[in-house]
Amino acid sequence: MRTKFVNPNRPTMKKVLLCCLAFAGVGKACGQAVILFDNRVAGGGEVDAPVFRPDGTGAGAGFTAGLFLVRADGSLEPLFPTTTFNISPPRWTPYVREEFIFFPETWGGEVVTVRMRAWETAAGSFEAALIRGESNDVQVGLHVGFPMSLVGLQGFTMVVVPEPGAGALLALGGAALALAGGRRRDRAGTASILP
């Protein structure tokens, strides 16, 4: 007889229904749409988008995941809250601990484009992390009162971002010194011309 594994971080159906009812009441009063930030959803609106480290293991401990709104000009706006990955058992480490992302003053029917990013928590941000990765862009139709899942989200493997080599840093430092030296000479020449 097979034992079915139940992830302790996953909500029960009762909790999901209560949240939906609460969102429906709040959503009608405030116009607030919700996205379910989860890369593993079974049932309606299925999602299975695992995130792996460069060595092929699940992201797990030490990594943060965030959802970003993709603007029309391609710029990214972070959405909050961020989340972390499950730390055990190993088969759940590629999946995040779910969060709800709220879009206030939304009346539904609006479509937004979002992207999931993952990075080393210790780095403090995606841009500063040496191990990081991001998903494909996903379009989500917002709905007031009912959390929408990230249908179409694809899993990804994070990569190691190479640090700039010593030569590149030396060249950058030399350019900065040359620029600063040129500004000093210009000020010195201007000072001698002024009365």
Contacts in CASP RR format, 6 or more apart in sequence:
PFRMAT RR
TARGET T0000
AUTHOR 0000-0000-0000
METHOD contacts of the structure
MODEL  1
MRTKFVNPNRPTMKKVLLCCLAFAGVGKACGQAVILFDNRVAGGGEVDAP
VFRPDGTGAGAGFTAGLFLVRADGSLEPLFPTTTFNISPPRWTPYVREEF
IFFPETWGGEVVTVRMRAWETAAGSFEAALIRGESNDVQVGLHVGFPMSL
VGLQGFTMVVVPEPGAGALLALGGAALALAGGRRRDRAGTASILP
5 89 0 8 1.000
5 91 0 8 1.000
7 86 0 8 1.000
7 92 0 8 1.000
9 86 0 8 1.000
9 92 0 8 1.000
9 97 0 8 1.000
9 98 0 8 1.000
10 98 0 8 1.000
11 19 0 8 1.000
11 98 0 8 1.000
19 100 0 8 1.000
19 147 0 8 1.000
20 145 0 8 1.000
20 146 0 8 1.000
20 147 0 8 1.000
23 32 0 8 1.000
23 34 0 8 1.000
23 144 0 8 1.000
23 145 0 8 1.000
23 146 0 8 1.000
23 147 0 8 1.000
24 144 0 8 1.000
24 145 0 8 1.000
24 146 0 8 1.000
25 145 0 8 1.000
26 32 0 8 1.000
26 145 0 8 1.000
27 33 0 8 1.000
27 144 0 8 1.000
27 145 0 8 1.000
28 144 0 8 1.000
28 145 0 8 1.000
30 104 0 8 1.000
30 105 0 8 1.000
31 104 0 8 1.000
31 105 0 8 1.000
31 106 0 8 1.000
31 107 0 8 1.000
31 108 0 8 1.000
31 144 0 8 1.000
32 102 0 8 1.000
32 103 0 8 1.000
32 104 0 8 1.000
32 105 0 8 1.000
32 106 0 8 1.000
32 144 0 8 1.000
32 145 0 8 1.000
33 102 0 8 1.000
33 103 0 8 1.000
33 106 0 8 1.000
33 108 0 8 1.000
33 110 0 8 1.000
33 142 0 8 1.000
33 143 0 8 1.000
33 144 0 8 1.000
33 145 0 8 1.000
33 148 0 8 1.000
34 100 0 8 1.000
34 101 0 8 1.000
34 102 0 8 1.000
34 103 0 8 1.000
34 143 0 8 1.000
34 145 0 8 1.000
34 146 0 8 1.000
34 147 0 8 1.000
34 148 0 8 1.000
35 67 0 8 1.000
35 79 0 8 1.000
35 100 0 8 1.000
35 101 0 8 1.000
35 103 0 8 1.000
35 114 0 8 1.000
35 140 0 8 1.000
35 142 0 8 1.000
35 147 0 8 1.000
35 148 0 8 1.000
35 149 0 8 1.000
35 150 0 8 1.000
36 98 0 8 1.000
36 100 0 8 1.000
36 101 0 8 1.000
36 147 0 8 1.000
36 148 0 8 1.000
36 149 0 8 1.000
36 150 0 8 1.000
37 65 0 8 1.000
37 66 0 8 1.000
37 67 0 8 1.000
37 79 0 8 1.000
37 83 0 8 1.000
37 96 0 8 1.000
37 98 0 8 1.000
37 99 0 8 1.000
37 100 0 8 1.000
37 101 0 8 1.000
37 116 0 8 1.000
37 150 0 8 1.000
38 47 0 8 1.000
38 95 0 8 1.000
38 96 0 8 1.000
38 98 0 8 1.000
38 99 0 8 1.000
38 149 0 8 1.000
38 150 0 8 1.000
39 47 0 8 1.000
39 48 0 8 1.000
39 49 0 8 1.000
39 50 0 8 1.000
39 51 0 8 1.000
39 65 0 8 1.000
39 94 0 8 1.000
39 95 0 8 1.000
39 96 0 8 1.000
39 116 0 8 1.000
39 150 0 8 1.000
39 153 0 8 1.000
39 155 0 8 1.000
40 47 0 8 1.000
40 48 0 8 1.000
40 49 0 8 1.000
40 50 0 8 1.000
40 95 0 8 1.000
40 96 0 8 1.000
41 47 0 8 1.000
41 48 0 8 1.000
41 149 0 8 1.000
41 150 0 8 1.000
44 149 0 8 1.000
45 149 0 8 1.000
45 151 0 8 1.000
46 149 0 8 1.000
46 151 0 8 1.000
47 149 0 8 1.000
47 150 0 8 1.000
47 151 0 8 1.000
47 152 0 8 1.000
47 153 0 8 1.000
49 116 0 8 1.000
49 135 0 8 1.000
49 150 0 8 1.000
49 152 0 8 1.000
49 153 0 8 1.000
49 154 0 8 1.000
49 155 0 8 1.000
49 156 0 8 1.000
50 58 0 8 1.000
50 94 0 8 1.000
50 95 0 8 1.000
50 155 0 8 1.000
51 58 0 8 1.000
51 59 0 8 1.000
51 63 0 8 1.000
51 65 0 8 1.000
51 85 0 8 1.000
51 94 0 8 1.000
51 95 0 8 1.000
51 96 0 8 1.000
51 116 0 8 1.000
51 118 0 8 1.000
51 133 0 8 1.000
51 155 0 8 1.000
51 156 0 8 1.000
51 157 0 8 1.000
51 158 0 8 1.000
52 58 0 8 1.000
52 59 0 8 1.000
52 94 0 8 1.000
52 156 0 8 1.000
52 157 0 8 1.000
52 158 0 8 1.000
53 59 0 8 1.000
53 63 0 8 1.000
53 131 0 8 1.000
53 157 0 8 1.000
53 158 0 8 1.000
54 131 0 8 1.000
54 157 0 8 1.000
54 158 0 8 1.000
54 159 0 8 1.000
54 160 0 8 1.000
56 157 0 8 1.000
57 90 0 8 1.000
57 93 0 8 1.000
58 85 0 8 1.000
58 90 0 8 1.000
58 93 0 8 1.000
58 94 0 8 1.000
59 65 0 8 1.000
59 85 0 8 1.000
59 93 0 8 1.000
59 94 0 8 1.000
59 118 0 8 1.000
59 158 0 8 1.000
60 84 0 8 1.000
60 85 0 8 1.000
60 86 0 8 1.000
60 87 0 8 1.000
60 93 0 8 1.000
60 94 0 8 1.000
61 84 0 8 1.000
61 85 0 8 1.000
61 87 0 8 1.000
61 93 0 8 1.000
62 84 0 8 1.000
62 85 0 8 1.000
62 120 0 8 1.000
62 121 0 8 1.000
62 122 0 8 1.000
63 84 0 8 1.000
63 85 0 8 1.000
63 118 0 8 1.000
63 119 0 8 1.000
63 120 0 8 1.000
63 121 0 8 1.000
63 131 0 8 1.000
63 158 0 8 1.000
64 82 0 8 1.000
64 83 0 8 1.000
64 84 0 8 1.000
64 118 0 8 1.000
64 119 0 8 1.000
64 120 0 8 1.000
64 121 0 8 1.000
64 124 0 8 1.000
65 82 0 8 1.000
65 83 0 8 1.000
65 84 0 8 1.000
65 85 0 8 1.000
65 96 0 8 1.000
65 116 0 8 1.000
65 117 0 8 1.000
65 118 0 8 1.000
66 78 0 8 1.000
66 79 0 8 1.000
66 82 0 8 1.000
66 83 0 8 1.000
66 116 0 8 1.000
66 117 0 8 1.000
66 118 0 8 1.000
67 78 0 8 1.000
67 79 0 8 1.000
67 82 0 8 1.000
67 101 0 8 1.000
67 114 0 8 1.000
67 115 0 8 1.000
67 116 0 8 1.000
67 117 0 8 1.000
68 76 0 8 1.000
68 77 0 8 1.000
68 78 0 8 1.000
68 79 0 8 1.000
68 114 0 8 1.000
68 115 0 8 1.000
68 116 0 8 1.000
68 117 0 8 1.000
69 76 0 8 1.000
69 77 0 8 1.000
69 78 0 8 1.000
69 79 0 8 1.000
69 112 0 8 1.000
69 113 0 8 1.000
69 114 0 8 1.000
70 76 0 8 1.000
70 113 0 8 1.000
70 114 0 8 1.000
70 115 0 8 1.000
70 137 0 8 1.000
71 77 0 8 1.000
76 115 0 8 1.000
79 101 0 8 1.000
79 114 0 8 1.000
80 101 0 8 1.000
81 99 0 8 1.000
81 101 0 8 1.000
82 99 0 8 1.000
83 96 0 8 1.000
83 97 0 8 1.000
83 98 0 8 1.000
83 99 0 8 1.000
84 96 0 8 1.000
84 97 0 8 1.000
84 121 0 8 1.000
85 93 0 8 1.000
85 94 0 8 1.000
85 95 0 8 1.000
85 96 0 8 1.000
85 97 0 8 1.000
85 118 0 8 1.000
86 92 0 8 1.000
86 93 0 8 1.000
86 95 0 8 1.000
86 96 0 8 1.000
86 97 0 8 1.000
87 93 0 8 1.000
100 147 0 8 1.000
103 110 0 8 1.000
103 112 0 8 1.000
103 142 0 8 1.000
106 142 0 8 1.000
106 144 0 8 1.000
107 144 0 8 1.000
108 141 0 8 1.000
108 142 0 8 1.000
108 143 0 8 1.000
108 144 0 8 1.000
109 141 0 8 1.000
109 142 0 8 1.000
109 143 0 8 1.000
110 141 0 8 1.000
110 142 0 8 1.000
111 139 0 8 1.000
111 140 0 8 1.000
111 141 0 8 1.000
111 142 0 8 1.000
112 139 0 8 1.000
112 140 0 8 1.000
112 141 0 8 1.000
112 142 0 8 1.000
113 137 0 8 1.000
113 138 0 8 1.000
113 139 0 8 1.000
113 140 0 8 1.000
114 137 0 8 1.000
114 138 0 8 1.000
114 140 0 8 1.000
114 150 0 8 1.000
115 134 0 8 1.000
115 135 0 8 1.000
115 136 0 8 1.000
115 137 0 8 1.000
115 138 0 8 1.000
116 134 0 8 1.000
116 135 0 8 1.000
116 138 0 8 1.000
116 150 0 8 1.000
116 153 0 8 1.000
117 126 0 8 1.000
117 132 0 8 1.000
117 133 0 8 1.000
117 134 0 8 1.000
117 135 0 8 1.000
118 132 0 8 1.000
118 133 0 8 1.000
118 134 0 8 1.000
118 156 0 8 1.000
118 158 0 8 1.000
119 125 0 8 1.000
119 126 0 8 1.000
119 129 0 8 1.000
119 131 0 8 1.000
119 132 0 8 1.000
119 133 0 8 1.000
119 158 0 8 1.000
120 129 0 8 1.000
120 130 0 8 1.000
120 131 0 8 1.000
120 132 0 8 1.000
123 129 0 8 1.000
123 130 0 8 1.000
123 132 0 8 1.000
126 132 0 8 1.000
126 133 0 8 1.000
126 134 0 8 1.000
129 161 0 8 1.000
130 160 0 8 1.000
130 161 0 8 1.000
130 163 0 8 1.000
131 158 0 8 1.000
131 159 0 8 1.000
131 160 0 8 1.000
131 161 0 8 1.000
132 158 0 8 1.000
132 159 0 8 1.000
132 161 0 8 1.000
133 156 0 8 1.000
133 157 0 8 1.000
133 158 0 8 1.000
133 159 0 8 1.000
134 156 0 8 1.000
135 153 0 8 1.000
135 154 0 8 1.000
135 155 0 8 1.000
135 156 0 8 1.000
136 152 0 8 1.000
136 153 0 8 1.000
136 154 0 8 1.000
138 150 0 8 1.000
138 151 0 8 1.000
138 152 0 8 1.000
138 153 0 8 1.000
140 148 0 8 1.000
140 150 0 8 1.000
140 151 0 8 1.000
141 148 0 8 1.000
142 148 0 8 1.000
164 172 0 8 1.000
END
